[in-house]
Amino acid sequence: MMTTTLKSRLKKLPAARLKKINKRAKELIAQEMTLRDLRKALELTQANISSNMNYSNIIVTDLSLKDSFQELEIAINKIISHN
């Protein structure tokens, strides 16, 4: 049985399909950003996030350690929509 590599399979895909795959890969990589990385990139403090989410700073710190992207996304969207 001949082994097929990912690289050889990707070469056979149409350009449009490769573009979609690369776009989705970039989205997934972006989601891997930690809460702290994203917060710092947006120049937000834990206090900004906690006040907009009605959470204590302790909870925000805990979310930071757990890399809770969904919780962060909600908080960031709230902050951005108010600015």
Secondary structure as a PSIPRED ss2 file (coil, helix, strand):
# PSIPRED VFORMAT (PSIPRED V4.0)

   1 M C   1.000  0.000  0.000
   2 M C   1.000  0.000  0.000
   3 T C   1.000  0.000  0.000
   4 T C   1.000  0.000  0.000
   5 T C   1.000  0.000  0.000
   6 L H   0.000  1.000  0.000
   7 K H   0.000  1.000  0.000
   8 S H   0.000  1.000  0.000
   9 R H   0.000  1.000  0.000
  10 L H   0.000  1.000  0.000
  11 K H   0.000  1.000  0.000
  12 K C   1.000  0.000  0.000
  13 L C   1.000  0.000  0.000
  14 P C   1.000  0.000  0.000
  15 A H   0.000  1.000  0.000
  16 A H   0.000  1.000  0.000
  17 R H   0.000  1.000  0.000
  18 L H   0.000  1.000  0.000
  19 K H   0.000  1.000  0.000
  20 K H   0.000  1.000  0.000
  21 I H   0.000  1.000  0.000
  22 N H   0.000  1.000  0.000
  23 K H   0.000  1.000  0.000
  24 R H   0.000  1.000  0.000
  25 A H   0.000  1.000  0.000
  26 K H   0.000  1.000  0.000
  27 E H   0.000  1.000  0.000
  28 L H   0.000  1.000  0.000
  29 I H   0.000  1.000  0.000
  30 A H   0.000  1.000  0.000
  31 Q H   0.000  1.000  0.000
  32 E C   1.000  0.000  0.000
  33 M C   1.000  0.000  0.000
  34 T C   1.000  0.000  0.000
  35 L H   0.000  1.000  0.000
  36 R H   0.000  1.000  0.000
  37 D H   0.000  1.000  0.000
  38 L H   0.000  1.000  0.000
  39 R H   0.000  1.000  0.000
  40 K H   0.000  1.000  0.000
  41 A H   0.000  1.000  0.000
  42 L C   1.000  0.000  0.000
  43 E C   1.000  0.000  0.000
  44 L C   1.000  0.000  0.000
  45 T C   1.000  0.000  0.000
  46 Q H   0.000  1.000  0.000
  47 A H   0.000  1.000  0.000
  48 N H   0.000  1.000  0.000
  49 I H   0.000  1.000  0.000
  50 S H   0.000  1.000  0.000
  51 S H   0.000  1.000  0.000
  52 N H   0.000  1.000  0.000
  53 M H   0.000  1.000  0.000
  54 N C   1.000  0.000  0.000
  55 Y C   1.000  0.000  0.000
  56 S C   1.000  0.000  0.000
  57 N H   0.000  1.000  0.000
  58 I H   0.000  1.000  0.000
  59 I H   0.000  1.000  0.000
  60 V H   0.000  1.000  0.000
  61 T H   0.000  1.000  0.000
  62 D H   0.000  1.000  0.000
  63 L H   0.000  1.000  0.000
  64 S H   0.000  1.000  0.000
  65 L H   0.000  1.000  0.000
  66 K H   0.000  1.000  0.000
  67 D C   1.000  0.000  0.000
  68 S C   1.000  0.000  0.000
  69 F H   0.000  1.000  0.000
  70 Q H   0.000  1.000  0.000
  71 E H   0.000  1.000  0.000
  72 L H   0.000  1.000  0.000
  73 E H   0.000  1.000  0.000
  74 I H   0.000  1.000  0.000
  75 A H   0.000  1.000  0.000
  76 I H   0.000  1.000  0.000
  77 N H   0.000  1.000  0.000
  78 K H   0.000  1.000  0.000
  79 I H   0.000  1.000  0.000
  80 I H   0.000  1.000  0.000
  81 S H   0.000  1.000  0.000
  82 H H   0.000  1.000  0.000
  83 N C   1.000  0.000  0.000
